């Protein structure tokens, strides 16, 4: 590198976030920010999903958000994957959206549950056929001796469903994270960022400002 990693930095100055203008409902606030991200960012629905296994070991990976509403944030996975096994052991997780083009971050934490099979079937039917076949071909997170066995399984699946509708694998489906807290972060100059935290209470959502 031409310069030390410690010297890499960017000054944030695009926008501000204040309590007077923020929505009282965090899902509405997310909706506004997400609409802007769709217009400005390469993959606006990319998010980091953090889980913790039964021993307390955390892990994180990038996934794609596939829907959101007042019930929570929706994503899909193989139910035999490491993330799914970790969620079975500890059904709490966190999401993080980083929209660098807008100098914004959204952090979400809460409880995760599987969605019903009807919802999973409906979404699976909308996936590209190649993605549907791939879901049958892989044992997600399991060791592979090389790429050839995976490609061979895909060829077998393609032959099995040639000219047929591809059904949803029974081991594949959706999860929904119901948020307990949502934090909106807007980059500001001199690292004095704006951070608004929404926390769920019995009476609704409480908003507070956090120090940067």
Backbone as a printed PyTorch tensor [residue, N CA C, xyz], in Angstrom:
tensor([[[  0.8240,  -1.1950,   0.0000],
         [  0.0000,   0.0000,   0.0000],
         [  0.8640,   1.2540,   0.0000]],

        [[  0.3220,   2.3440,  -0.5450],
         [  1.0520,   3.6020,  -0.6020],
         [  1.0700,   4.3280,   0.7330]],

        [[  0.1240,   3.9940,   1.6260],
         [  0.0530,   4.6530,   2.9260],
         [ -0.4630,   3.6680,   3.9630]],

        [[ -0.1710,   3.8990,   5.2360],
         [ -0.6360,   2.9770,   6.2780],
         [ -2.1600,   2.9250,   6.3430]],

        [[ -2.6630,   1.7670,   6.7250],
         [ -4.1090,   1.6110,   6.8820],
         [ -4.6540,   2.6430,   7.8690]],

        [[ -3.8740,   2.9480,   8.9220],
         [ -4.3300,   3.8840,   9.9430],
         [ -4.5820,   5.2900,   9.4030]],

        [[ -4.0560,   5.5930,   8.2170],
         [ -4.2350,   6.9280,   7.6470],
         [ -5.4100,   7.0000,   6.6740]],

        [[ -6.0640,   5.8780,   6.4240],
         [ -7.2050,   5.8870,   5.5070],
         [ -8.4330,   6.3950,   6.2620]],

        [[ -8.9820,   7.4830,   5.8180],
         [-10.1830,   8.0250,   6.4610],
         [-10.9370,   8.9030,   5.4750]],

        [[-12.2070,   9.0960,   5.7490],
         [-13.0710,   9.9260,   4.9080],
         [-13.8550,  10.8630,   5.7950]],

        [[-13.9770,  12.0940,   5.3790],
         [-14.7840,  13.0570,   6.1240],
         [-16.2290,  12.9780,   5.6250]],

        [[-17.1700,  12.8780,   6.5410],
         [-18.5880,  12.7680,   6.1800],
         [-19.2670,  14.1210,   6.3170]],

        [[-20.0250,  14.4990,   5.3020],
         [-20.6200,  15.8370,   5.3450],
         [-21.8950,  15.9730,   4.5130]],

        [[-22.4490,  14.8850,   4.0410],
         [-23.5690,  14.9900,   3.1080],
         [-24.8500,  15.5120,   3.7550]],

        [[-25.2380,  14.9100,   4.9150],
         [-26.5400,  15.2280,   5.4890],
         [-26.4550,  15.2170,   7.0070]],

        [[-27.5910,  15.5410,   7.6370],
         [-27.7120,  15.5040,   9.0930],
         [-28.9620,  14.7150,   9.4600]],

        [[-29.0490,  14.3140,  10.7210],
         [-30.2180,  13.5910,  11.2300],
         [-30.5470,  14.1720,  12.6000]],

        [[-31.7670,  14.6900,  12.7380],
         [-32.1420,  15.2520,  14.0300],
         [-33.5120,  14.7530,  14.4690]],

        [[-33.7630,  14.8720,  15.7480],
         [-34.9820,  14.3520,  16.3490],
         [-36.2360,  15.0350,  15.8260]],

        [[-36.1400,  16.3100,  15.4900],
         [-37.3260,  17.0560,  15.0570],
         [-37.8450,  16.5610,  13.7120]],

        [[-36.9500,  16.1130,  12.8520],
         [-37.3490,  15.7130,  11.5050],
         [-37.5000,  14.2050,  11.3450]],

        [[-36.9620,  13.4330,  12.2640],
         [-37.0440,  11.9730,  12.1550],
         [-38.4750,  11.4980,  12.3920]],

        [[-38.8340,  10.4090,  11.7470],
         [-40.1470,   9.7970,  11.9460],
         [-40.2470,   9.2090,  13.3490]],

        [[-41.4380,   9.1830,  13.9200],
         [-41.6310,   8.5890,  15.2360],
         [-41.6450,   7.0640,  15.1680]],

        [[-41.9310,   6.5240,  14.0030],
         [-41.9400,   5.0730,  13.7830],
         [-40.6470,   4.6960,  13.0620]],

        [[-39.8010,   3.8390,  13.6410],
         [-38.5190,   3.5130,  12.9900],
         [-38.6910,   2.7870,  11.6620]],

        [[-39.7760,   2.0160,  11.4900],
         [-39.9720,   1.3390,  10.2040],
         [-40.2720,   2.3440,   9.1020]],

        [[-40.9770,   3.4270,   9.4740],
         [-41.2140,   4.4950,   8.5000],
         [-39.9030,   5.2180,   8.1820]],

        [[-39.0840,   5.4500,   9.2000],
         [-37.7860,   6.0820,   8.9730],
         [-36.9000,   5.1970,   8.1000]],

        [[-36.9220,   3.8860,   8.3600],
         [-36.1570,   2.9570,   7.5310],
         [-36.6590,   3.0000,   6.0930]],

        [[-37.9650,   3.0700,   5.9310],
         [-38.5590,   3.1040,   4.5990],
         [-38.0500,   4.3110,   3.8150]],

        [[-37.9800,   5.4660,   4.4650],
         [-37.4780,   6.6680,   3.7980],
         [-36.0170,   6.5070,   3.3950]],

        [[-35.2000,   6.0180,   4.3210],
         [-33.7760,   5.8380,   4.0210],
         [-33.5660,   4.7470,   2.9720]],

        [[-34.3430,   3.6680,   3.0590],
         [-34.1560,   2.5810,   2.1070],
         [-34.5060,   3.0470,   0.6920]],

        [[-35.5640,   3.8540,   0.5500],
         [-35.9150,   4.3870,  -0.7700],
         [-34.7530,   5.1840,  -1.3560]],

        [[-34.0780,   5.9800,  -0.5210],
         [-32.9210,   6.7400,  -0.9980],
         [-31.7670,   5.8140,  -1.3530]],

        [[-31.5870,   4.7500,  -0.5580],
         [-30.5090,   3.7990,  -0.8410],
         [-30.7460,   3.0800,  -2.1660]],

        [[-31.9920,   2.7470,  -2.4560],
         [-32.3140,   2.0840,  -3.7240],
         [-31.8930,   2.9580,  -4.9040]],

        [[-32.0420,   4.2650,  -4.7560],
         [-31.7030,   5.1890,  -5.8440],
         [-30.2030,   5.4590,  -5.9390]],

        [[-29.4630,   5.2370,  -4.8440],
         [-28.0750,   5.6960,  -4.8010],
         [-27.0330,   4.6000,  -4.6490]],

        [[-27.4230,   3.4180,  -4.1390],
         [-26.4400,   2.4020,  -3.7460],
         [-26.4920,   1.1820,  -4.6580]],

        [[-25.3390,   0.5380,  -4.8340],
         [-25.2360,  -0.6060,  -5.7380],
         [-26.0940,  -1.7720,  -5.2710]],

        [[-26.0130,  -2.1210,  -3.9870],
         [-26.8290,  -3.2010,  -3.4280],
         [-27.4750,  -2.7080,  -2.1380]],

        [[-28.5650,  -1.9690,  -2.2550],
         [-29.1720,  -1.3470,  -1.0720],
         [-29.6830,  -2.3450,  -0.0500]],

        [[-30.0160,  -3.5530,  -0.4800],
         [-30.5520,  -4.5480,   0.4570],
         [-29.4890,  -5.4790,   1.0340]],

        [[-28.2120,  -5.1990,   0.7570],
         [-27.1320,  -5.9810,   1.3770],
         [-27.0230,  -5.5970,   2.8440]],

        [[-26.8940,  -6.5930,   3.7030],
         [-26.8250,  -6.3450,   5.1500],
         [-25.9450,  -7.4060,   5.7910]],

        [[-25.2940,  -7.0310,   6.8720],
         [-24.5450,  -7.9970,   7.6680],
         [-25.4850,  -8.5860,   8.7070]],

        [[-25.4640,  -9.9060,   8.8350],
         [-26.2650, -10.6140,   9.8330],
         [-25.3180, -11.2260,  10.8550]],

        [[-25.4590, -10.8310,  12.1090],
         [-24.6200, -11.3640,  13.1890],
         [-25.4410, -12.3070,  14.0600]],

        [[-24.8760, -13.4920,  14.3100],
         [-25.5180, -14.4970,  15.1570],
         [-24.5090, -14.9830,  16.1880]],

        [[-25.0050, -15.7170,  17.1730],
         [-24.1560, -16.2740,  18.2240],
         [-24.5390, -17.7380,  18.4180]],

        [[-23.5350, -18.6280,  18.4770],
         [-23.8540, -20.0400,  18.6410],
         [-24.0660, -20.3850,  20.1140]],

        [[-24.3180, -21.6550,  20.3810],
         [-24.6510, -22.0970,  21.7360],
         [-23.5100, -21.8780,  22.7160]],

        [[-22.2580, -21.8230,  22.2200],
         [-21.0990, -21.6190,  23.1010],
         [-20.7840, -20.1460,  23.3250]],

        [[-21.5060, -19.2590,  22.6400],
         [-21.2520, -17.8390,  22.7680],
         [-20.3470, -17.2670,  21.6970]],

        [[-19.9340, -18.0810,  20.7230],
         [-19.0610, -17.6220,  19.6440],
         [-19.8800, -16.8490,  18.6040]],

        [[-19.5660, -15.5820,  18.3650],
         [-20.2970, -14.8200,  17.3550],
         [-19.7770, -15.0950,  15.9480]],

        [[-20.6420, -14.8770,  14.9650],
         [-20.2290, -14.9380,  13.5670],
         [-21.0860, -13.9520,  12.7840]],

        [[-20.5490, -13.4950,  11.6600],
         [-21.2580, -12.4980,  10.8670],
         [-21.0180, -12.7780,   9.4020]],

        [[-22.0160, -12.4610,   8.5770],
         [-21.9010, -12.6470,   7.1430],
         [-22.8350, -11.6510,   6.4420]],

        [[-22.5630, -11.3850,   5.1630],
         [-23.4070, -10.4750,   4.3910],
         [-24.5120, -11.2730,   3.7150]],

        [[-25.7420, -10.7790,   3.8560],
         [-26.8990, -11.4040,   3.2250],
         [-27.7150, -10.3280,   2.5160]],

        [[-28.8250, -10.7400,   1.9010],
         [-29.7090,  -9.7960,   1.2380],
         [-31.0570,  -9.7550,   1.9450]],

        [[-31.4900,  -8.5550,   2.2730],
         [-32.8320,  -8.3540,   2.8140],
         [-33.8400,  -8.6520,   1.7220]],

        [[-34.8980,  -9.4110,   2.0540],
         [-35.8960,  -9.7780,   1.0600],
         [-37.2930,  -9.2610,   1.3820]],

        [[-37.3890,  -8.4070,   2.3680],
         [-38.6680,  -7.7940,   2.6870],
         [-38.6350,  -7.2180,   4.0880]],

        [[-39.5050,  -6.2620,   4.3490],
         [-39.6400,  -5.7210,   5.6910],
         [-41.0090,  -5.0610,   5.8230]],

        [[-41.5410,  -5.1150,   7.0240],
         [-42.7930,  -4.4490,   7.3530],
         [-42.8370,  -4.2930,   8.8620]],

        [[-43.9950,  -4.0050,   9.4160],
         [-44.0960,  -3.7930,  10.8570],
         [-43.7610,  -5.0560,  11.6560]],

        [[-43.8070,  -6.2060,  11.0200],
         [-43.4670,  -7.4480,  11.7260],
         [-41.9650,  -7.6420,  11.8420]],

        [[-41.1860,  -7.0500,  10.9310],
         [-39.7500,  -7.2090,  11.0030],
         [-39.0730,  -7.3070,   9.6520]],

        [[-37.8180,  -7.7970,   9.6750],
         [-36.9400,  -7.8500,   8.5090],
         [-36.7720,  -9.2980,   8.0650]],

        [[-36.9410,  -9.5350,   6.7750],
         [-37.0520, -10.8870,   6.2450],
         [-35.8260, -11.2820,   5.4370]],

        [[-35.3260, -12.5070,   5.6940],
         [-34.2410, -13.0630,   4.8870],
         [-34.4300, -14.5680,   4.7870]],

        [[-33.7160, -15.1960,   3.8470],
         [-33.9000, -16.6240,   3.5670],
         [-32.5730, -17.3650,   3.6420]],

        [[-32.6710, -18.6760,   3.9350],
         [-31.4560, -19.4740,   4.0780],
         [-31.8080, -20.9530,   4.0450]],

        [[-30.7810, -21.7670,   3.8630],
         [-30.8840, -23.2010,   4.1000],
         [-30.9980, -23.4000,   5.6100]],

        [[-31.9900, -24.1600,   6.0600],
         [-32.1920, -24.3580,   7.4950],
         [-31.1200, -25.2570,   8.1240]],

        [[-30.2210, -25.8300,   7.2970],
         [-29.1170, -26.6240,   7.8220],
         [-27.8150, -25.8330,   7.8690]],

        [[-27.8540, -24.5780,   7.4420],
         [-26.6430, -23.7530,   7.3940],
         [-26.1760, -23.4060,   8.7930]],

        [[-24.9480, -22.9020,   8.8880],
         [-24.4100, -22.5330,  10.1980],
         [-25.2300, -21.4220,  10.8300]],

        [[-25.6750, -20.4560,  10.0340],
         [-26.4650, -19.3620,  10.6070],
         [-27.7900, -19.8730,  11.1680]],

        [[-28.4180, -20.8230,  10.4470],
         [-29.6860, -21.3690,  10.9050],
         [-29.5060, -22.1810,  12.1840]],

        [[-28.4400, -22.9680,  12.2500],
         [-28.1540, -23.7430,  13.4600],
         [-27.9100, -22.8110,  14.6370]],

        [[-27.1800, -21.7220,  14.4050],
         [-26.9220, -20.7580,  15.4710],
         [-28.2100, -20.0730,  15.9290]],

        [[-29.0990, -19.7730,  14.9920],
         [-30.3660, -19.1400,  15.3550],
         [-31.2770, -20.0920,  16.1150]],

        [[-31.1690, -21.3760,  15.8460],
         [-31.9390, -22.3550,  16.6180],
         [-31.4520, -22.3880,  18.0650]],

        [[-30.1310, -22.2720,  18.2480],
         [-29.5510, -22.3140,  19.5910],
         [-29.7720, -21.0110,  20.3420]],

        [[-29.7360, -19.9000,  19.6110],
         [-29.8950, -18.5760,  20.2160],
         [-30.6700, -17.7050,  19.2290]],

        [[-31.9880, -17.6020,  19.3870],
         [-32.8090, -16.9210,  18.3790],
         [-32.7900, -15.3980,  18.4650]],

        [[-31.6500, -14.8400,  18.7950],
         [-31.4840, -13.3910,  18.7630],
         [-30.3430, -13.0680,  17.7980]],

        [[-30.4910, -11.9520,  17.0870],
         [-29.5020, -11.6130,  16.0670],
         [-29.4890, -10.1040,  15.8550]],

        [[-28.5310,  -9.6600,  15.0470],
         [-28.4050,  -8.2450,  14.7140],
         [-28.1370,  -8.1010,  13.2210]],

        [[-28.6570,  -7.0190,  12.6450],
         [-28.4300,  -6.6700,  11.2510],
         [-27.7150,  -5.3270,  11.1880]],

        [[-26.9290,  -5.1290,  10.1330],
         [-26.2980,  -3.8330,   9.9180],
         [-26.3040,  -3.5210,   8.4200]],

        [[-26.8990,  -2.4060,   8.0620],
         [-26.8840,  -1.9010,   6.6910],
         [-25.8570,  -0.7770,   6.6220]],

        [[-24.9770,  -0.7990,   5.6220],
         [-23.9730,   0.2500,   5.4480],
         [-24.1240,   0.8090,   4.0430]],

        [[-24.6710,   2.0180,   3.9430],
         [-24.8890,   2.6820,   2.6640],
         [-23.8390,   3.7750,   2.5140]],

        [[-22.6670,   3.3910,   2.0310],
         [-21.5160,   4.2920,   1.9990],
         [-21.7830,   5.5080,   1.1250]],

        [[-22.5440,   5.3290,   0.0430],
         [-22.8100,   6.4530,  -0.8480],
         [-23.6150,   7.5590,  -0.1630]],

        [[-24.3850,   7.1780,   0.8640],
         [-25.1950,   8.1400,   1.6040],
         [-24.5970,   8.4830,   2.9610]],

        [[-23.4600,   7.8570,   3.2840],
         [-22.8020,   8.0420,   4.5840],
         [-23.7620,   7.6830,   5.7240]],

        [[-24.4410,   6.5410,   5.5680],
         [-25.4490,   6.1220,   6.5300],
         [-25.2750,   4.6640,   6.9300]],

        [[-25.6530,   4.3960,   8.1620],
         [-25.6710,   3.0370,   8.6910],
         [-26.9640,   2.8550,   9.4920]],

        [[-27.5330,   1.6500,   9.3900],
         [-28.6870,   1.2850,  10.2200],
         [-28.3710,  -0.0330,  10.9050]],

        [[-28.5320,  -0.0470,  12.2330],
         [-28.3210,  -1.2590,  13.0230],
         [-29.6560,  -1.6990,  13.6130]],

        [[-29.9220,  -3.0030,  13.5110],
         [-31.1830,  -3.5680,  13.9840],
         [-30.8750,  -4.7810,  14.8490]],

        [[-31.5420,  -4.9110,  15.9870],
         [-31.3700,  -6.1120,  16.8040],
         [-32.7280,  -6.5640,  17.3170]],

        [[-32.8510,  -7.8770,  17.5100],
         [-34.1220,  -8.4120,  17.9850],
         [-34.1540,  -9.9240,  17.9330]],

        [[-35.3510, -10.4490,  18.0310],
         [-35.5690, -11.8970,  18.0680],
         [-35.9240, -12.4020,  16.6750]],

        [[-35.4280, -13.5960,  16.3510],
         [-35.6190, -14.1720,  15.0230],
         [-36.4780, -15.4280,  15.1130]],

        [[-37.4180, -15.5500,  14.1830],
         [-38.2560, -16.7570,  14.0770],
         [-38.3560, -17.1790,  12.6180]],

        [[-38.5660, -18.4690,  12.4040],
         [-38.8540, -18.9380,  11.0460],
         [-40.2310, -18.4340,  10.6190]],

        [[-40.3710, -18.1090,   9.3400],
         [-41.6820, -17.7680,   8.8170],
         [-42.3980, -19.0570,   8.4400]],

        [[-43.6900, -18.9550,   8.1300],
         [-44.4420, -20.1720,   7.8140],
         [-44.1160, -20.6590,   6.4010]],

        [[-44.4320, -21.9080,   6.1520],
         [-44.0890, -22.5380,   4.8710],
         [-44.8040, -21.8750,   3.6960]],

        [[-45.9850, -21.3400,   3.9320],
         [-46.7200, -20.6770,   2.8500],
         [-45.9570, -19.4580,   2.3390]],

        [[-45.4330, -18.6600,   3.2630],
         [-44.6430, -17.4930,   2.8640],
         [-43.3690, -17.9070,   2.1510]],

        [[-42.7120, -18.9560,   2.6690],
         [-41.4790, -19.4260,   2.0360],
         [-41.7510, -19.9560,   0.6310]],

        [[-42.8530, -20.6920,   0.4700],
         [-43.2180, -21.2120,  -0.8530],
         [-43.4520, -20.0690,  -1.8360]],

        [[-44.1550, -19.0350,  -1.3690],
         [-44.4880, -17.9160,  -2.2550],
         [-43.2310, -17.2000,  -2.7290]],

        [[-42.2780, -16.9810,  -1.8060],
         [-41.0520, -16.3020,  -2.2270],
         [-40.2090, -17.2060,  -3.1310]],

        [[-40.0810, -18.4860,  -2.7750],
         [-39.2480, -19.3930,  -3.5690],
         [-39.7290, -19.4290,  -5.0150]],

        [[-41.0290, -19.3430,  -5.2160],
         [-41.5910, -19.3920,  -6.5710],
         [-41.1830, -18.1870,  -7.4080]],

        [[-40.7860, -17.0890,  -6.7580],
         [-40.3750, -15.8870,  -7.4960],
         [-38.8850, -15.8710,  -7.8090]],

        [[-38.1110, -16.7960,  -7.2560],
         [-36.6620, -16.7830,  -7.4690],
         [-36.3210, -17.2090,  -8.9040]],

        [[-35.2090, -16.7320,  -9.4510],
         [-34.7700, -17.2320, -10.7510],
         [-34.5960, -18.7530, -10.7050]],

        [[-34.8580, -19.4090, -11.8080],
         [-34.7890, -20.8730, -11.8300],
         [-33.3970, -21.3710, -11.4190]],

        [[-32.3570, -20.6700, -11.8310],
         [-31.0010, -21.0920, -11.4630],
         [-30.8180, -21.0650,  -9.9520]],

        [[-31.3940, -20.0790,  -9.2850],
         [-31.3010, -20.0080,  -7.8220],
         [-32.1150, -21.1110,  -7.1660]],

        [[-33.2620, -21.4280,  -7.7420],
         [-34.0740, -22.5320,  -7.2230],
         [-33.3090, -23.8500,  -7.3020]],

        [[-32.6700, -24.1020,  -8.4400],
         [-31.9120, -25.3440,  -8.6100],
         [-30.7100, -25.3670,  -7.6690]],

        [[-30.0700, -24.2120,  -7.4900],
         [-28.9210, -24.1420,  -6.5990],
         [-29.2700, -24.4810,  -5.1670]],

        [[-30.4790, -24.1220,  -4.7490],
         [-30.9060, -24.4340,  -3.3840],
         [-30.9870, -25.9380,  -3.1530]],

        [[-31.3280, -26.6980,  -4.2020],
         [-31.3670, -28.1570,  -4.0960],
         [-29.9710, -28.7720,  -4.1610]],

        [[-29.0560, -28.0970,  -4.8620],
         [-27.7510, -28.7020,  -5.1280],
         [-26.7850, -28.6060,  -3.9550]],

        [[-26.9880, -27.6430,  -3.0650],
         [-25.9900, -27.3940,  -2.0260],
         [-26.4500, -27.8100,  -0.6340]],

        [[-25.5090, -28.2940,   0.1470],
         [-25.6840, -28.4640,   1.5970],
         [-24.9350, -27.3070,   2.2380]],

        [[-25.5960, -26.1830,   2.3810],
         [-24.9330, -24.9360,   2.7610],
         [-24.1300, -25.0830,   4.0470]],

        [[-22.9100, -24.5820,   4.0180],
         [-21.9590, -24.5440,   5.1380],
         [-21.2440, -25.8720,   5.3860]],

        [[-21.6060, -26.9330,   4.6640],
         [-20.9460, -28.2290,   4.8580],
         [-19.6560, -28.2990,   4.0310]],

        [[-18.6200, -28.9980,   4.5030],
         [-17.3570, -29.0950,   3.7620],
         [-17.5350, -29.7780,   2.4050]],

        [[-16.7340, -29.3280,   1.4200],
         [-16.7040, -29.9190,   0.0830],
         [-15.2680, -30.2950,  -0.2650]],

        [[-15.0310, -31.4630,  -0.8800],
         [-13.6750, -31.8370,  -1.2730],
         [-13.1670, -31.0460,  -2.4750]],

        [[-14.0560, -30.3690,  -3.1710],
         [-13.7020, -29.5720,  -4.3410],
         [-14.9720, -29.0360,  -4.9680]],

        [[-14.8370, -28.3120,  -6.0830],
         [-16.0240, -27.7440,  -6.7170],
         [-16.7720, -28.7660,  -7.5670]],

        [[-16.0840, -29.7500,  -8.0960],
         [-16.7130, -30.7110,  -9.0060],
         [-17.9190, -31.4250,  -8.3940]],

        [[-17.8580, -31.8940,  -7.1320],
         [-19.0560, -32.5430,  -6.5700],
         [-20.2740, -31.6280,  -6.5380]],

        [[-20.0570, -30.3400,  -6.2800],
         [-21.1640, -29.3810,  -6.2780],
         [-21.7470, -29.2350,  -7.6760]],

        [[-20.8780, -29.1040,  -8.6630],
         [-21.3660, -28.9610, -10.0400],
         [-22.0460, -30.2330, -10.5310]],

        [[-21.5650, -31.3930, -10.0550],
         [-22.2040, -32.6550, -10.4210],
         [-23.6060, -32.7350,  -9.8290]],

        [[-23.7570, -32.3120,  -8.5710],
         [-25.0880, -32.3150,  -7.9470],
         [-26.0300, -31.3710,  -8.6900]],

        [[-25.4950, -30.2270,  -9.1330],
         [-26.3330, -29.2930,  -9.8790],
         [-26.8010, -29.9220, -11.1860]],

        [[-25.9170, -30.6390, -11.8800],
         [-26.3180, -31.3130, -13.1260],
         [-27.4060, -32.3380, -12.8550]],

        [[-27.2960, -33.0510, -11.7390],
         [-28.3220, -34.0400, -11.3860],
         [-29.6570, -33.3860, -11.0950]],

        [[-29.6130, -32.2520, -10.3990],
         [-30.8500, -31.5340, -10.0880],
         [-31.4710, -30.9720, -11.3630]],

        [[-30.6480, -30.4360, -12.2430],
         [-31.1650, -29.9110, -13.5200],
         [-31.8640, -31.0130, -14.3140]],

        [[-31.2820, -32.2000, -14.3150],
         [-31.9010, -33.3210, -15.0330],
         [-33.2040, -33.7530, -14.3520]],

        [[-33.2190, -33.7640, -13.0350],
         [-34.4010, -34.1970, -12.2850],
         [-35.5950, -33.2970, -12.5540]],

        [[-35.3520, -31.9860, -12.6690],
         [-36.4580, -31.0440, -12.8300],
         [-36.5560, -30.4670, -14.2350]],

        [[-35.9250, -31.1150, -15.2020],
         [-36.0060, -30.6460, -16.5900],
         [-37.4670, -30.5790, -17.0310]],

        [[-37.8870, -29.4040, -17.4790],
         [-39.2580, -29.2270, -17.9460],
         [-40.3000, -29.2080, -16.8460]],

        [[-39.8710, -29.1530, -15.5850],
         [-40.7920, -29.1710, -14.4590],
         [-40.6170, -27.9280, -13.5910]],

        [[-41.6500, -27.6400, -12.8190],
         [-41.5430, -26.5830, -11.8160],
         [-40.6400, -27.0740, -10.6900]],

        [[-39.7490, -26.2050, -10.2200],
         [-38.8380, -26.5680,  -9.1330],
         [-39.5210, -26.2490,  -7.8000]],

        [[-39.7890, -27.2480,  -6.9690],
         [-40.4220, -26.9850,  -5.6770],
         [-39.4090, -26.4630,  -4.6600]],

        [[-39.9050, -25.8760,  -3.6090],
         [-39.0100, -25.4130,  -2.5400],
         [-38.4690, -26.6100,  -1.7690]],

        [[-37.1530, -26.6770,  -1.5450],
         [-36.6090, -27.7600,  -0.7140],
         [-37.1780, -27.6520,   0.7080]],

        [[-37.4710, -28.7660,   1.3440],
         [-38.0340, -28.7080,   2.6980],
         [-37.0870, -28.1060,   3.7210]],

        [[-35.7850, -28.0940,   3.4070],
         [-34.7870, -27.5630,   4.3280],
         [-34.4230, -26.1070,   4.0250]],

        [[-35.2450, -25.4170,   3.2570],
         [-34.9490, -24.0500,   2.8410],
         [-36.1510, -23.1600,   3.1250]],

        [[-35.9060, -21.9680,   3.6720],
         [-37.0300, -21.0710,   3.9350],
         [-36.5900, -19.7750,   4.5870]],

        [[-37.5590, -19.0520,   5.1090],
         [-37.3070, -17.7070,   5.5790],
         [-37.2260, -17.5600,   7.0810]],

        [[-36.5790, -16.4680,   7.4730],
         [-36.5200, -16.0240,   8.8630],
         [-36.9920, -14.5720,   8.9100]],

        [[-37.5760, -14.2000,  10.0360],
         [-37.9590, -12.7990,  10.2480],
         [-37.3840, -12.3120,  11.5720]],

        [[-36.6560, -11.2060,  11.5280],
         [-36.1290, -10.5900,  12.7400],
         [-37.1030,  -9.4980,  13.1740]],

        [[-37.7150,  -9.6790,  14.3490],
         [-38.6240,  -8.6840,  14.9210],
         [-37.7890,  -7.7290,  15.7750]],

        [[-37.6720,  -6.4650,  15.3990],
         [-36.7240,  -5.5740,  16.0740],
         [-37.1610,  -5.1250,  17.4660]],

        [[-36.1950,  -5.1330,  18.3850],
         [-36.3580,  -4.5070,  19.6970],
         [-35.7370,  -3.1190,  19.6850]],

        [[-34.7230,  -2.9320,  18.8430],
         [-34.0700,  -1.6350,  18.7320],
         [-33.5810,  -1.4340,  17.3050]],

        [[-33.6110,  -0.1800,  16.8610],
         [-33.1130,   0.2030,  15.5400],
         [-32.3620,   1.5230,  15.7040]],

        [[-31.1110,   1.5340,  15.2730],
         [-30.3130,   2.7490,  15.3690],
         [-29.9990,   3.2880,  13.9770]],

        [[-30.2480,   4.5740,  13.7940],
         [-29.9400,   5.2630,  12.5400],
         [-28.7150,   6.1480,  12.7530]],

        [[-27.7200,   5.9610,  11.9060],
         [-26.4260,   6.6510,  12.0160],
         [-26.1910,   7.4490,  10.7480]],

        [[-25.9760,   8.7480,  10.9110],
         [-25.6580,   9.6060,   9.7750],
         [-24.2790,  10.2020,   9.9880]],

        [[-23.3650,   9.9660,   9.0510],
         [-22.0180,  10.5060,   9.1620],
         [-22.0190,  12.0220,   9.1620]],

        [[-21.1930,  12.6120,  10.0290],
         [-21.0800,  14.0640,  10.1380],
         [-19.6030,  14.4590,  10.2150]],

        [[-19.2860,  15.7370,   9.9720],
         [-17.8870,  16.1690,  10.0190],
         [-17.2610,  15.9860,  11.3960]],

        [[-15.9540,  15.8400,  11.4030],
         [-15.1350,  15.7320,  12.6140],
         [-15.5080,  14.5200,  13.4760]],

        [[-16.1080,  13.5300,  12.8460],
         [-16.5310,  12.3000,  13.5250],
         [-17.6010,  12.5480,  14.5990]],

        [[-18.2880,  13.6870,  14.5170],
         [-19.3800,  13.9770,  15.4540],
         [-20.6960,  13.5530,  14.8030]],

        [[-20.8380,  12.2460,  14.6090],
         [-21.9480,  11.6890,  13.8440],
         [-23.2820,  11.8150,  14.5910]],

        [[-24.3620,  11.8180,  13.8290],
         [-25.7060,  11.7800,  14.4040],
         [-26.1340,  10.3290,  14.5810]],

        [[-26.5990,   9.9930,  15.7890],
         [-27.0790,   8.6380,  16.0690],
         [-28.4110,   8.7250,  16.8230]],

        [[-29.4730,   8.2150,  16.2100],
         [-30.7730,   8.1610,  16.8690],
         [-31.1430,   6.7010,  17.0960]],

        [[-31.4440,   6.3740,  18.3520],
         [-31.7820,   5.0060,  18.7390],
         [-33.2670,   4.9140,  19.0620]],

        [[-33.9500,   3.9900,  18.3960],
         [-35.3540,   3.6720,  18.6790],
         [-35.3790,   2.3770,  19.4820]],

        [[-36.0130,   2.4040,  20.6370],
         [-36.1530,   1.2150,  21.4810],
         [-37.6280,   0.9240,  21.7110]],

        [[-37.9840,  -0.3420,  21.5430],
         [-39.3830,  -0.7310,  21.7060],
         [-39.7680,  -0.7480,  23.1820]],

        [[-40.9050,  -0.1700,  23.5050],
         [-41.4520,  -0.1940,  24.8570],
         [-42.8860,  -0.6890,  24.7880]],

        [[-43.5140,  -0.8900,  25.9350],
         [-44.9030,  -1.3390,  25.9490],
         [-45.8290,  -0.3200,  25.2960]],

        [[-45.4530,   0.9450,  25.3800],
         [-46.2980,   1.9860,  24.8100],
         [-45.9290,   2.4100,  23.4020]],

        [[-44.9350,   1.7800,  22.8160],
         [-44.5070,   2.1480,  21.4680],
         [-42.9960,   2.2320,  21.3820]],

        [[-42.4960,   3.2150,  20.6330],
         [-41.0580,   3.3610,  20.4310],
         [-40.5460,   4.6070,  21.1360]],

        [[-39.4410,   4.4750,  21.8420],
         [-38.7780,   5.5980,  22.4970],
         [-37.5330,   5.9670,  21.6920]],

        [[-37.3600,   7.2720,  21.4210],
         [-36.2280,   7.7500,  20.6470],
         [-35.2490,   8.4670,  21.5640]],

        [[-33.9760,   8.1640,  21.4100],
         [-32.9440,   8.8660,  22.1630],
         [-31.7430,   9.1010,  21.2580]],

        [[-30.9980,  10.1600,  21.5600],
         [-29.7720,  10.4510,  20.8120],
         [-28.5830,   9.8560,  21.5380]],

        [[-27.6800,   9.2150,  20.7840],
         [-26.4700,   8.6370,  21.3590],
         [-25.2580,   9.4840,  20.9980]],

        [[-24.2950,   9.5110,  21.8850],
         [-23.0460,  10.1890,  21.5790],
         [-22.3400,   9.4690,  20.4460]],

        [[-21.6630,  10.2130,  19.5710],
         [-20.9670,   9.5600,  18.4490],
         [-19.7320,   8.8040,  18.9240]]])
